[in-house]
Structure formats: structure tokens, C-alpha cells
Amino acid sequence: MKKIGSAFAYYLGVTMCNIKMALLTIVEYPSNILGWVISNPIQFLLGFATIKFVVEQFGGINGWSYGQLAFLYGISVLSHAFSMIFFVQGWFMGFFVIEGEFDRFLTRPLSVLYQFFFTNINVFGFTDLIPGILVFLYGCAKTGFSFTASNMVGIMALLIGATLIRGGIYILLGTTSFWTKSANDFGQFVQEIFDKTTMYPLSMYPEAMQLILTFLIPIGWVSFYPVSELMGIETAFSAGGMGVWITLGVGIVTMIAAGLVFRIGLRRYESAGN
């Protein structure tokens, strides 16, 4: 246990140094920061405004009120933001495979997967937190969600699990490049799927798709099931009061599975020197 604790502390220290360097880098380009701060929140706030229009015209979405949808939307955007900060590099794994960029990671005494994701922290992902926090707090106010200690712990567990699910799926898709030897830029495609299935009630989709997104591809656990439970909304699949913890468990399992698949794929890696 002591050895594991020391390793965790070491990796955490390296991560904090990487974040610090990333922040110092972007400070050199203030206009770039301003552009991201303005554009990123606007796209999500406009998406939320569209939901407001739909609710006003049709009186809700599949039984969800405007406040409940705001809560769901906010949770989805927050987990999206954290996945953009730490795991967005998975979208571009194919380029690293083709160009032999994994060579430098293999020569260092650190996990290759850790280096791939954490040596270049996407600090601009923090701009996505702005609309996520705003819409989430708005949803809390509209639904009367209370900030008790247990609820706050549950929200933290939910966000960690949801972020790990997103990150694990990015890794699994990116790892296919070890076999295909192609730079598949699937980022926008995957993000479109996440947007359509985590920002809106999953129950609005056909039952077959709900089953796929619950048990085969666990996107339903990113926001729909745990938020449904927090909002007191019944779903076809009951989590028995453990929704946020199931999300955390699914996230951990997804990330472990992604790491194992990555290690298998890495054995097929052909360096730039070959």
C-alpha cells in the first residue's frame, strides 16, 4: 500500500507540473484565451436555449421539466469539460501511431498511456466548465436540489465516473489505430453521439437503442440514469438508489478495460525507426 501511495503521489505531482506548464504556455497568447472563453460557452448556452424553446412549445421532453433538463444538461456539459481537459488527446491517437510519436513515451520511466494523456493537458477545456456550472446551478435552483454533504459527494462521484466513461471510450476508439494504421479523426462524430444521448433523456429513444446505450456502450450512465435517480424520475432500469455509484463503478471498469486494450494494441506499435 505504501508503494502504491508513493506512486500515486508521484504521478499527481507530475500532473500538477504539466497543468502549470500548460497554463504558462497559454498565458503567452491572451487573445487566444479570450476567443475560447467567449466561443465555447456560447455554443453550449445556445444549445440550452434551444431546449428552452422546445419545452416552451411542447411542454417538456418525454416527461422531463425544464429544470430537470437543465440539471441533466449541466451534468453532461461538466463531464464533457473534464473529458476535454484530460482525455481529448484520444481523438488523435492515430496520428501518434502513424508518425511514431509513441517512441519518446516508451523511453521514459512512466506509463505510456499516462504520458499520452497528461503531458499535454488541454487547458482550454476549462472554458467548457463555465456553461456547465451555470446551467447546472440553474437546474439546481429550478428543481430545488439541496446541496447536502451526501448530495455533493454523490455529484462528485457522478462526475468522476462520467468523465472516466467518456475517457475510456475515447481510448478504446483511439486504440483501434494500432490495428488499422490509420489516423481516424472520430472526435466530432463521437462528440455528436455524446451530445445527443447525454444532454437529453435517453428514454426518448427506441427501446433497442436504450438497451445498447445502457449495457453495451454505457453512455446512459454518463448522465441519464444517475440524474433520473437524483430527480426522482422513474426509468425502465432501476438502480436501486445507487445510480451515482454505479456510474462511478462503470467508469472505473471502462477505464480499466480501455487500458488493457491499449496495452495489447501497443504491442503492435511500429516505431519511427522501423
C-alpha positions, 0 to 999 in steps of 0.5 A: 500500500505504501508503494502504491501511495508513493506512486500515486503521489508521484504521478499527481505531482507530475500532473500538477507540473504539466497543468502549470506548464500548460497554463504558462504556455497559454498565458503567452497568447491572451487573445487566444484565451479570450476567443475560447472563453467567449466561443465555447460557452456560447455554443453550449448556452445556445444549445440550452436555449434551444431546449428552452424553446422546445419545452416552451412549445411542447411542454417538456421532453418525454416527461422531463421539466425544464429544470430537470433538463437543465440539471441533466444538461449541466451534468453532461456539459461538466463531464464533457469539460473534464473529458476535454481537459484530460482525455481529448488527446484520444481523438488523435491517437492515430496520428501518434501511431502513424508518425511514431510519436509513441517512441519518446513515451516508451523511453521514459520511466512512466506509463505510456498511456499516462504520458499520452494523456497528461503531458499535454493537458488541454487547458482550454477545456476549462472554458467548457466548465463555465456553461456547465456550472451555470446551467447546472446551478440553474437546474439546481435552483429550478428543481430545488436540489439541496446541496447536502454533504451526501448530495455533493459527494454523490455529484462528485462521484457522478462526475468522476465516473462520467468523465472516466466513461467518456475517457475510456471510450475515447481510448478504446476508439483511439486504440483501434489505430494500432490495428488499422494504421490509420489516423481516424479523426472520430472526435466530432462524430463521437462528440455528436453521439455524446451530445445527443444521448447525454444532454437529453433523456435517453428514454426518448429513444427506441427501446433497442437503442436504450438497451445498447446505450445502457449495457453495451456502450454505457453512455446512459450512465454518463448522465441519464440514469444517475440524474433520473435517480437524483430527480426522482424520475422513474426509468425502465432500469432501476438502480436501486438508489445507487445510480451515482455509484454505479456510474462511478463503478462503470467508469472505473471498469471502462477505464480499466478495460480501455487500458488493457486494450491499449496495452495489447494494441501497443504491442503492435506499435511500429516505431519511427525507426522501423 
